[in-house]
Amino acid sequence: MSRKIIATTAAPAAIGPYSQAVQAGNTVYLSGQIGLDPATMQMVEGIDAQIVRVFDNLKAVCEAAGGSLNDAVRVTIYLTDLANFAKVNEVMAQYFTAPYPARAAVGVKSLPRDALVEADAVLVLG
């Protein structure tokens, strides 16, 4: 099975040795997205803005792969403060429709670029 690298300027460029997403067959593995504005590569300020930016970034990568967030079968959320879990749920409900993907939320000590939230996903297309 061959793999295809997915890239878009509508999401932040990778800040390390990785791709925004990799497609293998009809499965697309999205790298973690943080609250970077793709136009400026600067972190948006505050947890609310970062959550929105994370899902906007994931959405852009999904679309570059020929899919949408509704093709997600698994999402993982990483939070530096699990007290923001309810905020993530509120925003996530604006980006996904039922049936929802499987999901995990993990509390972490820190994230790249001092982000407050990060999310990755796995899509199945078709």
C-alpha positions as CSV (number, residue, x, y, z in Angstrom):
1,M,0.0,0.0,0.0
2,S,1.4,3.4,-0.9
3,R,1.1,6.5,1.2
4,K,0.3,10.0,0.2
5,I,1.4,13.1,2.0
6,I,-1.4,15.6,2.7
7,A,-0.4,19.3,2.9
8,T,-2.3,22.6,2.8
9,T,-1.4,26.3,3.4
10,A,-4.9,26.6,5.1
11,A,-3.3,25.0,8.2
12,P,0.0,25.8,9.9
13,A,3.1,24.4,8.3
14,A,4.8,21.6,10.2
15,I,7.1,22.9,12.9
16,G,9.2,19.8,13.0
17,P,10.0,16.7,10.9
18,Y,6.5,15.5,10.2
19,S,3.7,15.9,7.7
20,Q,0.3,17.6,8.3
21,A,-1.3,14.3,7.4
22,V,-0.5,11.0,5.7
23,Q,-3.0,8.9,3.8
24,A,-2.6,5.1,3.6
25,G,-5.4,3.6,1.5
26,N,-8.6,5.2,2.6
27,T,-7.3,6.1,6.1
28,V,-5.8,9.5,6.8
29,Y,-3.7,10.1,9.9
30,L,-3.7,13.8,10.9
31,S,-0.9,15.2,12.9
32,G,-1.7,17.2,16.1
33,Q,-2.8,20.7,15.5
34,I,-2.3,23.5,18.0
35,G,-3.7,27.1,18.0
36,L,-1.3,28.5,15.4
37,D,-2.7,30.9,12.9
38,P,-1.6,29.5,9.5
39,A,-1.1,33.0,8.0
40,T,1.2,34.3,10.7
41,M,2.4,31.1,12.4
42,Q,1.7,32.8,15.7
43,M,-0.3,31.3,18.5
44,V,-3.8,32.8,19.0
45,E,-4.4,34.1,22.5
46,G,-6.5,32.4,25.1
47,I,-8.0,29.0,25.5
48,D,-11.3,29.8,23.7
49,A,-9.5,31.1,20.6
50,Q,-7.0,28.2,20.7
51,I,-9.7,25.6,20.7
52,V,-11.5,27.2,17.7
53,R,-8.2,27.5,15.9
54,V,-7.3,23.9,16.6
55,F,-10.5,22.6,15.0
56,D,-10.2,25.1,12.1
57,N,-6.8,23.7,11.4
58,L,-7.9,20.1,11.6
59,K,-10.8,20.9,9.3
60,A,-8.5,22.5,6.7
61,V,-6.3,19.4,6.7
62,C,-9.3,17.1,6.4
63,E,-10.5,19.1,3.4
64,A,-7.0,18.9,1.8
65,A,-7.3,15.1,2.1
66,G,-10.7,15.2,0.3
67,G,-12.8,14.7,3.4
68,S,-14.3,16.5,6.3
69,L,-14.3,16.3,10.1
70,N,-17.3,14.1,9.8
71,D,-15.0,11.4,8.3
72,A,-13.1,11.3,11.6
73,V,-13.3,8.0,13.4
74,R,-11.0,8.9,16.2
75,V,-10.0,12.3,17.8
76,T,-7.5,12.8,20.6
77,I,-7.5,16.0,22.6
78,Y,-4.5,17.1,24.7
79,L,-5.1,19.7,27.4
80,T,-2.7,21.4,29.8
81,D,-5.7,22.0,32.1
82,L,-8.5,19.5,32.2
83,A,-10.7,22.2,33.6
84,N,-11.1,23.3,30.0
85,F,-12.7,20.0,29.0
86,A,-16.2,21.4,28.9
87,K,-15.1,24.2,26.6
88,V,-13.6,21.7,24.2
89,N,-16.9,19.8,24.2
90,E,-18.9,23.0,23.4
91,V,-16.6,23.9,20.5
92,M,-16.3,20.3,19.2
93,A,-20.1,20.1,19.0
94,Q,-20.0,23.0,16.5
95,Y,-17.6,21.1,14.2
96,F,-18.9,17.6,14.3
97,T,-22.3,16.0,13.7
98,A,-23.6,12.7,15.1
99,P,-22.6,10.0,15.0
100,Y,-19.5,11.4,16.7
101,P,-16.0,9.9,16.4
102,A,-14.4,8.0,19.2
103,R,-12.4,10.3,21.4
104,A,-9.9,10.5,24.2
105,A,-9.0,13.6,26.2
106,V,-5.6,13.6,27.9
107,G,-4.2,16.0,30.5
108,V,-0.6,16.9,29.7
109,K,2.1,19.0,31.4
110,S,2.9,21.1,28.4
111,L,2.5,21.3,24.6
112,P,4.7,22.7,21.8
113,R,4.8,26.6,21.6
114,D,3.1,26.7,25.0
115,A,-0.2,25.8,23.5
116,L,-3.1,25.1,25.9
117,V,-4.7,22.5,23.6
118,E,-3.8,20.2,20.8
119,A,-5.9,17.7,18.8
120,D,-5.2,15.0,16.2
121,A,-7.5,12.7,14.3
122,V,-7.8,9.7,12.1
123,L,-10.2,9.8,9.1
124,V,-11.6,7.0,7.0
125,L,-12.6,8.3,3.5
126,G,-15.2,6.8,1.3
